């Protein structure tokens, strides 16, 4: 059974006696004049309670009596103005999911963390956190960690001890590239989804950061990438790569070869005129979904994908570059990938036949070797 409520600044003390069969309790805001200001100690009488959700309330803390809810597995206190993590969390031994998003948290004390062992998911997004404690590494069963929209410059090295971590969202922070991203963390064999979007990162910031071996989804959109760092070149498992709103002018020939599982590539609002032909050959799935709106090459997708760039006079090249930059800025201002309808800049690439793939694979392998040799010479 579940109960929902939203009236009154505090629930009546008889609440526990009236709802002993409650397994899920949802308390939400139905208007400014009736915002819940506190959760009464009577909630501790809900011996069967497994989920407690508070949304849009004025609750600043949780009662110590909540520790008596020994079955509590899900706790969501979102958009409630919390300034500190409730201390009662340390007593919730069976807690599996914790959501403290959209509050006013400025710090996360090590002493306020739930007991390790059961916790699988933590959402701390949309707060004002500037640092995280090394004690997070004790949460070895953690699978999902959401940290988007904070003020983080570094992630604790101890997070590498979270060997079950699968999803890490660090978008919209202030991460300092290699210095803020522990290498051991990105070597986790379990990490499948990573977002570093909108952190003002450059390719130099990520030059020494390699892609996690099992990574399937990577979001580097909204940064300052002028070329593709090793992290974005992915591996055998990479299926979804998002690079929208950067400053990319070219993608490496080896991209399609290094990521045979790639099914979605979004590069809107960049300065790309041409895409590597390797994206349409070798071991790709039946189709590759491309989003290229806001690039000069989006005017003619087929030409952008299959034809090499033509030589331009110096004056024309300068004029073209200026036009490309203004177009990319306008596309970025319009929302990049998130706010566009499917159109001319969005299309799928047909998989080649077996014979075509074999021939193209040989050609692309040779091109990749030549490019690697050129990069070594330039270094």
PyMOL commands that set and color helices and strands:
alter all, ss='L'
color gray80, all
select helices_A, chain A and resi 15-18+32-34+41-45+64-68+87-91+110-112+134-138+157-161+177-179+185-187+230-233+255-258+277-280+296-299+301-306+314-333+354-378
alter helices_A, ss='H'
color red, helices_A
select strands_A, chain A and resi 2-5+24-28+51-55+74-78+97-99+121-123+144-146+167-169+193-195+217-219+240-242+264-266+287-291+346-350
alter strands_A, ss='S'
color yellow, strands_A
deselect
rebuild
show_as cartoon
